[in-house]
């Protein structure tokens, strides 16, 4: 059984697009999509739009994404090693062939977790769109290299998958796309990268949304020092400098893009400083829904419908 867990937060139109992108790309009878949302209105809207028995609605109790995932991991656990969970969000959508690209990587029985490949919807024609391409192409390069060398790396919450039954719960004080792969790695499984498993992402398009999203991500990853101090880190300030600086400087194709690259260095320094400053004041990452730091410009239907 392939269970796709699609977590959303009161964005019924975007979630409808995400759900369709999953159901329409596969005729598999062993596919079940679980839409997880704390708003009953989302279920009503989806049922009016999509008549397919392969999806169902799970009313989230509103305790956070990690809490909901832990519930489903336990409720739908399986001893069959071919059964998998695929996790994605309601504000992104999958490319055709993405499900099969992920499932194929699990043919290697040593693989316990598979990361998908986030791709920005934006063009490179604006600074924030260019930043999205720069950062996502950079992490794509790192994941591909680490996967090939069989080195541990963190996944993306936009799209990743695990074998059922390996993990029944995980700490919710940090981001699930970091701690889940680590816990599976500790059990002796490999982390693989499905580069052809494309998930399209709408990124922040203004400074306030960009800062809010990135600061929250930094806080989540810094909690790993307390939760999993021995975990190899792929997302950190030092790794950004070590693994990303030369790549970033070679990435621009125009003088304008070179300027935007230099601006991104200052922006990254700012968000790390802001995140660490807030953490010192006790404002740490908490497992709340996206409403806690909602970024309106990341809704994929704001410009891309």
Buried (B, 14 or more C-beta within 10 A) or exposed (E): BBBBBBBBBBBBBBBBBBBBBBBEBBEBEEBBBBBBBBBEEBBEBBEEBBEEEBBEBBBBEBBBBBBBBBBBBEEBBBEEEBBBBBBBBBBBBBBEBBBBBBBBBBEEEEBBBBBBBBBBBBEBEEBBBBBBBBBBBBBBEBBBEBBEEEBBBBBBBBBBBBBBBBBEEBBBBBBBBBBBBBBBBEEEBBBBBBBBBBBBBBBBBEEEBBBBBBBBBBBBBBBBEEBBEEBEBBBBBEEBEEBBEEEBEEBBEEEEBBEBBEEBBEBBEBBBEBBBEBBEEEEBBEBBBBEEBBBEBBBBEEEEE
